[in-house]
Amino acid sequence: MNGSESGGPVAPRPAPPATSRPAVPRPAAPQYPAGRYHPAEFGYSEVDHDTARRANRGYWDATADDYQAEHGEFLGDADFLWCPEGLREADTHLLGEIRGRTVLEIGCGGAQCARWLVTHGAEVVALDLSAGQLRHARSLSAATGVEVSLVQADAARLPLTDASVDVACSAFGAIPFVADSAVVMREVARVLRPGGRWVFSTTHPMIWSFPDSPGTDGLTVVRSYFDRRAYVERDRFGRATYTETHRTVGDRVRELVAAGLRVLDLIEPEWPAGHDRVWGQWGPVRGRLFPSTSIFVTEKPARSG
Ligand SMILES: C[S@@+](CC[C@H](N)C(=O)[O-])C[C@H]1O[C@@H](n2cnc3c(N)ncnc32)[C@H](O)[C@@H]1O
């Protein structure tokens, strides 16, 4: 049993590190219900695939209720939001044509994006590692009447046949957490049909260097951009309970190119005027100065000849 799920007595978590934790959008530590998720320590180390998968499955199971309670309203029940800056697929059309297309959503959480895709004529498979998140996806589908085909699986081992989807997408799902995102890029390239798009949003690589804070205390570099060791939280037995990984911009491009994908665009959303909602370290103070989100727009080249 994973430490985060044991419910047993755990050491009180130290104040969330105001140091260099590059958190992705997720509930702030003080909002976790007592006994559900309280890592005993945190730091930077190498992490392997199975450790990251186990840790993040336990983490997202333990925090799914909090995540949906905190962010559900902003996400909408059937809306495609790319990032805390508020970019929507309805406005950006990064996926290209979706009507009549088969779309795979990776790390779907409550499947809000998938539901939006269904209402716009796509046939969607939505995948997530966490049973806790998929439970929310099912109840939101029941509440909205918009059904989505849900699968519990790891992004690094997609349970789909080669060249079986037209479009793949992910809004902060899986990519920030897997130990080796190059494997995910290869898997997506495998299941995409030639000419298909793969678009994903993830933490902007540069925020790895800054403290995990949306305010002015988040504006000073405290960590090397070039340090690729994972951020790891552990329970009192030393077991990893949450991991987050870092790739530089160059790493991401190399992983995509090595997977046979073509990079069409890299979007670094600016913080919109009048948008004041803070989400983890995402917020207007820092967001007006530098990007916290990156959105990679790629495609699998169509077969020539
Ligand atoms: C920040 S949430 C984003 C969820 C949703 N896309 C949204 O915008 O609300 C990250 C999601 O990625 C999922 N995830 C983490 N690691 C994964 C993996 N290896 N494979 C598939 N999903 C994963 C988590 O369970 C979680 O639901």
The ligand as an ORCA input file, in Angstrom:
! r2SCAN-3c Opt
* xyz 0 1
  C      -2.817     18.233    -13.355
  S      -3.909     16.860    -13.626
  C      -4.647     17.359    -15.175
  C      -5.954     16.695    -15.398
  C      -6.784     17.291    -16.533
  N      -6.098     17.197    -17.803
  C      -7.105     18.736    -16.200
  O      -6.749     19.626    -16.989
  O      -7.736     18.957    -15.165
  C      -2.753     15.585    -14.129
  C      -3.419     14.264    -14.490
  O      -2.425     13.402    -15.083
  C      -2.649     12.086    -14.619
  N      -1.406     11.308    -14.748
  C      -0.268     11.436    -14.038
  N       0.651     10.561    -14.457
  C       0.072      9.853    -15.467
  C       0.512      8.793    -16.307
  N       1.744      8.277    -16.197
  N      -0.334      8.308    -17.235
  C      -1.599      8.810    -17.359
  N      -2.069      9.815    -16.580
  C      -1.242     10.329    -15.647
  C      -3.101     12.290    -13.180
  O      -3.757     11.153    -12.661
  C      -3.987     13.524    -13.293
  O      -5.328     13.180    -13.516
*
